[in-house]
Amino acid sequence: MAGMICDICQGKVVASPKEGWFVCEYCDTEYPLEWMKAKFQKMQTINVDGPVELDTTTRVKNLLVRALEFYKNNDEKRSLQYCERVLDIDAANEKAKALQARILELKVAEHNIMPNSVLIFLLIMLGMLLLVVYGVIAALVSQWLLDFLSTEAAVVISISLCIAMIALTLYYMGRRIIKKRPAFIAQRNKIKQQITEIEQQIIKPSD
Protein backbone atom coordinates (compact mmCIF):
# COMPACT_ATOMS: atom_id res chain seq x y z
CA MET A 1 0.00 0.00 0.00
CA ALA A 2 2.92 2.35 0.70
CA GLY A 3 3.74 2.53 -3.00
CA MET A 4 0.34 3.78 -4.14
CA ILE A 5 0.47 7.20 -5.78
CA CYS A 6 -2.26 9.61 -6.84
CA ASP A 7 -3.29 9.72 -10.50
CA ILE A 8 -3.67 13.51 -10.28
CA CYS A 9 -0.57 14.79 -8.51
CA GLN A 10 1.52 11.63 -7.92
CA GLY A 11 1.24 12.21 -4.19
CA LYS A 12 1.04 9.43 -1.62
CA VAL A 13 -2.35 7.74 -1.27
CA VAL A 14 -3.30 6.75 2.27
CA ALA A 15 -6.33 5.25 4.00
CA SER A 16 -9.29 7.60 4.35
CA PRO A 17 -11.40 7.99 7.50
CA LYS A 18 -14.31 6.88 5.27
CA GLU A 19 -14.52 3.12 5.28
CA GLY A 20 -13.60 1.55 1.94
CA TRP A 21 -11.97 4.71 0.60
CA PHE A 22 -8.45 6.06 0.17
CA VAL A 23 -7.29 9.67 -0.24
CA CYS A 24 -4.26 11.51 -1.58
CA GLU A 25 -2.53 13.28 1.30
CA TYR A 26 -1.54 16.13 -1.01
CA CYS A 27 -4.50 17.00 -3.25
CA ASP A 28 -7.26 15.25 -1.24
CA THR A 29 -8.48 13.24 -4.25
CA GLU A 30 -10.49 10.22 -3.03
CA TYR A 31 -10.29 6.70 -4.46
CA PRO A 32 -12.56 3.69 -3.82
CA LEU A 33 -11.34 0.31 -2.67
CA GLU A 34 -11.72 -1.08 -6.21
CA TRP A 35 -9.16 1.44 -7.46
CA MET A 36 -6.71 0.34 -4.80
CA LYS A 37 -7.21 -3.32 -5.64
CA ALA A 38 -6.64 -2.65 -9.34
CA LYS A 39 -3.50 -0.65 -8.57
CA PHE A 40 -2.18 -3.36 -6.28
CA GLN A 41 -2.85 -6.04 -8.89
CA LYS A 42 -1.01 -3.99 -11.49
CA MET A 43 1.98 -3.59 -9.19
CA GLN A 44 2.22 -7.36 -8.81
CA THR A 45 2.68 -7.81 -12.56
CA ILE A 46 5.35 -5.12 -13.06
CA ASN A 47 8.94 -6.30 -13.26
CA VAL A 48 11.58 -3.59 -13.21
CA ASP A 49 15.27 -4.23 -13.72
CA GLY A 50 17.87 -1.73 -12.56
CA PRO A 51 17.51 1.54 -10.61
CA VAL A 52 14.30 3.53 -10.92
CA GLU A 53 14.19 7.33 -11.01
CA LEU A 54 10.86 9.00 -10.27
CA ASP A 55 9.90 11.92 -12.49
CA THR A 56 8.29 14.51 -10.20
CA THR A 57 7.70 17.08 -12.95
CA THR A 58 4.00 16.30 -13.32
CA ARG A 59 3.46 16.19 -9.59
CA VAL A 60 5.17 19.54 -9.06
CA LYS A 61 3.21 21.18 -11.87
CA ASN A 62 -0.11 19.85 -10.55
CA LEU A 63 0.66 21.13 -7.07
CA LEU A 64 1.53 24.56 -8.46
CA VAL A 65 -1.70 24.62 -10.45
CA ARG A 66 -3.62 23.81 -7.27
CA ALA A 67 -1.77 26.59 -5.46
CA LEU A 68 -2.88 29.03 -8.15
CA GLU A 69 -6.48 27.79 -7.92
CA PHE A 70 -6.55 28.43 -4.18
CA TYR A 71 -5.01 31.89 -4.72
CA LYS A 72 -7.75 32.76 -7.23
CA ASN A 73 -10.36 31.58 -4.70
CA ASN A 74 -8.84 33.94 -2.09
CA ASP A 75 -7.63 30.99 -0.02
CA GLU A 76 -4.11 32.28 0.56
CA LYS A 77 -3.42 29.87 3.41
CA ARG A 78 -3.93 26.72 1.31
CA SER A 79 -2.14 28.31 -1.64
CA LEU A 80 0.93 28.83 0.54
CA GLN A 81 0.61 25.26 1.83
CA TYR A 82 0.75 23.89 -1.70
CA CYS A 83 3.81 26.02 -2.43
CA GLU A 84 5.43 24.41 0.61
CA ARG A 85 4.53 20.96 -0.74
CA VAL A 86 6.31 21.78 -3.98
CA LEU A 87 9.37 22.91 -2.05
CA ASP A 88 9.27 19.68 -0.05
CA ILE A 89 9.72 17.85 -3.35
CA ASP A 90 12.04 20.34 -5.02
CA ALA A 91 13.63 22.79 -2.60
CA ALA A 92 15.10 24.81 -5.47
CA ASN A 93 11.85 25.26 -7.42
CA GLU A 94 11.93 28.92 -8.49
CA LYS A 95 8.24 29.09 -9.46
CA ALA A 96 7.10 27.91 -6.02
CA LYS A 97 9.47 30.33 -4.28
CA ALA A 98 8.35 33.23 -6.45
CA LEU A 99 4.64 32.45 -6.06
CA GLN A 100 5.00 32.06 -2.29
CA ALA A 101 6.89 35.36 -1.97
CA ARG A 102 4.39 37.28 -4.13
CA ILE A 103 1.39 35.94 -2.17
CA LEU A 104 2.99 37.00 1.12
CA GLU A 105 3.75 40.44 -0.31
CA LEU A 106 0.17 40.70 -1.56
CA LYS A 107 -1.16 39.98 1.93
CA VAL A 108 0.86 42.92 3.28
CA ALA A 109 -0.25 45.20 0.44
CA GLU A 110 -3.92 44.27 0.94
CA HIS A 111 -3.58 44.96 4.65
CA ASN A 112 -2.23 48.45 3.93
CA ILE A 113 -5.17 49.33 1.67
CA MET A 114 -7.87 50.40 4.10
CA PRO A 115 -11.43 49.88 2.76
CA ASN A 116 -13.52 53.05 2.44
CA SER A 117 -16.03 51.80 5.01
CA VAL A 118 -13.27 51.19 7.56
CA LEU A 119 -11.72 54.59 6.84
CA ILE A 120 -15.05 56.36 7.35
CA PHE A 121 -15.68 54.42 10.56
CA LEU A 122 -12.26 55.30 11.97
CA LEU A 123 -12.69 58.97 11.11
CA ILE A 124 -16.10 59.00 12.82
CA MET A 125 -14.67 57.39 15.95
CA LEU A 126 -11.74 59.81 15.90
CA GLY A 127 -14.20 62.70 15.53
CA MET A 128 -16.15 61.54 18.60
CA LEU A 129 -12.95 61.28 20.61
CA LEU A 130 -11.83 64.70 19.48
CA LEU A 131 -15.24 66.11 20.37
CA VAL A 132 -14.72 65.06 23.98
CA VAL A 133 -11.11 66.27 24.18
CA TYR A 134 -11.62 69.56 22.37
CA GLY A 135 -14.97 70.04 24.15
CA VAL A 136 -13.13 70.12 27.46
CA ILE A 137 -10.61 72.59 26.02
CA ALA A 138 -13.44 74.74 24.62
CA ALA A 139 -15.15 74.78 28.01
CA LEU A 140 -11.95 75.99 29.67
CA VAL A 141 -11.51 78.66 27.01
CA SER A 142 -15.12 79.72 27.46
CA GLN A 143 -14.58 80.20 31.20
CA TRP A 144 -11.52 82.32 30.50
CA LEU A 145 -13.35 84.44 27.89
CA LEU A 146 -16.14 85.23 30.34
CA ASP A 147 -13.74 87.67 31.99
CA PHE A 148 -13.62 89.70 28.77
CA LEU A 149 -16.79 88.95 26.80
CA SER A 150 -20.47 88.27 27.30
CA THR A 151 -21.65 84.70 27.94
CA GLU A 152 -23.14 84.36 24.44
CA ALA A 153 -19.98 85.58 22.73
CA ALA A 154 -17.75 83.35 24.86
CA VAL A 155 -19.88 80.25 24.06
CA VAL A 156 -19.96 81.00 20.31
CA ILE A 157 -16.21 81.53 20.15
CA SER A 158 -15.50 78.38 22.16
CA ILE A 159 -17.82 76.19 20.06
CA SER A 160 -16.40 77.61 16.83
CA LEU A 161 -12.88 76.95 18.05
CA CYS A 162 -13.80 73.37 18.98
CA ILE A 163 -15.39 72.66 15.58
CA ALA A 164 -12.43 74.19 13.72
CA MET A 165 -9.92 72.09 15.67
CA ILE A 166 -11.90 68.89 15.03
CA ALA A 167 -12.25 69.67 11.32
CA LEU A 168 -8.56 70.46 10.90
CA THR A 169 -7.46 67.33 12.75
CA LEU A 170 -9.79 65.05 10.74
CA TYR A 171 -8.69 66.71 7.50
CA TYR A 172 -5.01 66.24 8.32
CA MET A 173 -5.41 62.61 9.38
CA GLY A 174 -7.68 61.70 6.46
CA ARG A 175 -5.38 63.41 3.98
CA ARG A 176 -2.37 61.46 5.21
CA ILE A 177 -4.20 58.14 4.87
CA ILE A 178 -5.73 58.90 1.48
CA LYS A 179 -2.42 60.26 0.16
CA LYS A 180 -0.73 56.88 0.72
CA ARG A 181 -3.63 54.87 -0.73
CA PRO A 182 -2.71 55.18 -4.47
CA ALA A 183 0.83 53.94 -3.75
CA PHE A 184 -0.50 50.88 -1.91
CA ILE A 185 -2.98 50.16 -4.72
CA ALA A 186 -0.22 50.45 -7.33
CA GLN A 187 1.93 48.08 -5.29
CA ARG A 188 -0.93 45.57 -5.05
CA ASN A 189 -1.60 45.71 -8.80
CA LYS A 190 2.09 45.22 -9.54
CA ILE A 191 2.23 42.12 -7.34
CA LYS A 192 -0.91 40.70 -8.98
CA GLN A 193 0.69 41.21 -12.39
CA GLN A 194 3.78 39.37 -11.21
CA ILE A 195 1.61 36.46 -10.03
CA THR A 196 -0.08 36.40 -13.45
CA GLU A 197 3.35 36.13 -15.08
CA ILE A 198 4.25 33.25 -12.75
CA GLU A 199 0.96 31.55 -13.66
CA GLN A 200 1.81 31.79 -17.36
CA GLN A 201 5.17 30.14 -16.67
CA ILE A 202 3.50 27.33 -14.73
CA ILE A 203 0.80 26.51 -17.27
CA LYS A 204 3.16 26.92 -20.24
CA PRO A 205 3.42 23.55 -22.03
CA SER A 206 6.75 21.82 -21.58
CA ASP A 207 8.97 21.79 -24.65
Order of alpha helices (4+ residues) and beta strands (2+ residues): beta-beta-beta-alpha-alpha-alpha-alpha-alpha-alpha
